Amino acid sequence: MTGFVVLAADQQLPEDVGKAGPIGALLTVLLFIAVLLLVRSMTTHLKRVPRSFDLEDDGPRVVVPDTPAELVDPAPAPGQELLDTLRRAPRAIEGPRRDGGRPDATES
């Protein structure tokens, strides 16, 4: 048994084996700080999220005109001018061709 203890004493590992070293400790601290900053950012963003995304139903909405002229001639609905412009514009998309879309086909 004494021979086994002497043999184990001769095969000791170097001093730095199994230790993290200063670079590993620095990386560990930097990762810990990054995680703390991410958690802090996440909590501030989560505080801004509403408790419910349901629409509040306060009943019918009444639009009050700003001027007396709007009582007689109401303003167009939002987006109505754009719709009118698009209706008057020429068609940007062609309809289906009779020849099936092939340039080499002749009409019969």
PAZARO-782951 format. One record per residue (C-alpha): residue number from 1; residue in three letters; x, y, z. Coordinates in Angstrom, 2 decimals. Layout:
N
NUM|ALA|X|Y|Z;
...
//
This chain:
108
1|MET|0.00|0.00|0.00;
2|THR|2.86|2.38|0.61;
3|GLY|4.05|1.84|-2.94;
4|PHE|0.70|3.06|-4.26;
5|VAL|0.85|6.27|-2.20;
6|VAL|4.40|7.00|-3.42;
7|LEU|3.34|6.39|-7.02;
8|ALA|0.37|8.80|-6.65;
9|ALA|2.66|11.50|-5.18;
10|ASP|4.98|11.32|-8.21;
11|GLN|2.12|11.88|-10.71;
12|GLN|0.68|15.14|-9.35;
13|LEU|-0.93|17.44|-11.84;
14|PRO|0.46|20.92|-12.53;
15|GLU|-0.80|23.76|-10.39;
16|ASP|-2.97|25.48|-13.03;
17|VAL|-4.97|22.44|-14.14;
18|GLY|-8.62|22.66|-13.11;
19|LYS|-8.60|26.39|-12.37;
20|ALA|-10.55|28.92|-14.42;
21|GLY|-8.01|31.70|-14.49;
22|PRO|-8.60|35.44|-14.67;
23|ILE|-9.99|35.43|-18.24;
24|GLY|-12.67|32.89|-17.35;
25|ALA|-13.64|34.87|-14.26;
26|LEU|-13.85|38.08|-16.31;
27|LEU|-16.06|36.43|-18.92;
28|THR|-18.31|35.05|-16.21;
29|VAL|-18.73|38.49|-14.64;
30|LEU|-19.41|40.11|-18.03;
31|LEU|-22.06|37.50|-18.86;
32|PHE|-23.69|38.04|-15.47;
33|ILE|-23.82|41.81|-16.05;
34|ALA|-25.29|41.28|-19.55;
35|VAL|-28.01|39.04|-18.12;
36|LEU|-28.86|41.62|-15.47;
37|LEU|-29.17|44.37|-18.11;
38|LEU|-31.39|42.18|-20.29;
39|VAL|-33.67|41.33|-17.36;
40|ARG|-33.93|45.01|-16.46;
41|SER|-34.81|45.95|-20.03;
42|MET|-37.38|43.17|-20.26;
43|THR|-39.13|44.24|-17.05;
44|THR|-39.40|47.87|-18.23;
45|HIS|-40.90|46.71|-21.53;
46|LEU|-43.33|44.37|-19.77;
47|LYS|-44.53|47.21|-17.54;
48|ARG|-45.65|49.07|-20.69;
49|VAL|-47.79|46.18|-21.94;
50|PRO|-51.49|46.69|-21.13;
51|ARG|-53.19|44.17|-18.90;
52|SER|-55.80|43.42|-21.55;
53|PHE|-55.92|43.93|-25.30;
54|ASP|-59.73|43.97|-25.35;
55|LEU|-61.31|47.05|-26.91;
56|GLU|-63.19|49.26|-24.52;
57|ASP|-66.85|49.39|-25.48;
58|ASP|-68.09|52.76|-24.32;
59|GLY|-71.10|52.69|-26.62;
60|PRO|-71.60|54.48|-29.92;
61|ARG|-69.12|57.19|-30.73;
62|VAL|-70.57|60.55|-31.65;
63|VAL|-68.55|62.84|-33.89;
64|VAL|-69.12|66.48|-33.05;
65|PRO|-68.48|68.89|-35.94;
66|ASP|-65.96|71.67|-35.41;
67|THR|-67.75|74.27|-37.52;
68|PRO|-71.38|74.88|-38.49;
69|ALA|-70.46|74.26|-42.15;
70|GLU|-69.70|70.63|-41.30;
71|LEU|-73.32|70.19|-40.17;
72|VAL|-74.57|71.05|-43.66;
73|ASP|-71.75|69.50|-45.71;
74|PRO|-70.16|66.73|-43.66;
75|ALA|-66.51|65.89|-44.26;
76|PRO|-65.85|62.75|-46.28;
77|ALA|-65.07|59.58|-44.39;
78|PRO|-61.38|58.89|-43.78;
79|GLY|-59.82|57.37|-46.87;
80|GLN|-62.76|58.32|-49.10;
81|GLU|-60.61|60.65|-51.23;
82|LEU|-58.14|57.85|-51.89;
83|LEU|-60.92|55.46|-52.83;
84|ASP|-62.39|57.99|-55.26;
85|THR|-58.97|58.54|-56.84;
86|LEU|-58.44|54.82|-57.27;
87|ARG|-61.89|54.38|-58.81;
88|ARG|-61.19|57.08|-61.39;
89|ALA|-57.67|55.82|-62.20;
90|PRO|-57.11|53.45|-65.10;
91|ARG|-56.78|49.80|-64.23;
92|ALA|-53.24|48.92|-63.32;
93|ILE|-53.83|45.19|-63.65;
94|GLU|-54.89|43.78|-66.98;
95|GLY|-57.74|41.38|-67.22;
96|PRO|-57.23|37.77|-68.36;
97|ARG|-56.18|37.34|-71.97;
98|ARG|-58.20|35.29|-74.39;
99|ASP|-55.09|33.50|-75.65;
100|GLY|-54.27|32.14|-72.19;
101|GLY|-51.35|34.54|-71.73;
102|ARG|-49.11|32.88|-74.29;
103|PRO|-47.46|35.28|-76.73;
104|ASP|-47.22|32.64|-79.48;
105|ALA|-50.93|31.77|-79.45;
106|THR|-53.18|33.29|-82.09;
107|GLU|-56.74|34.34|-81.52;
108|SER|-59.31|32.17|-83.25;
//
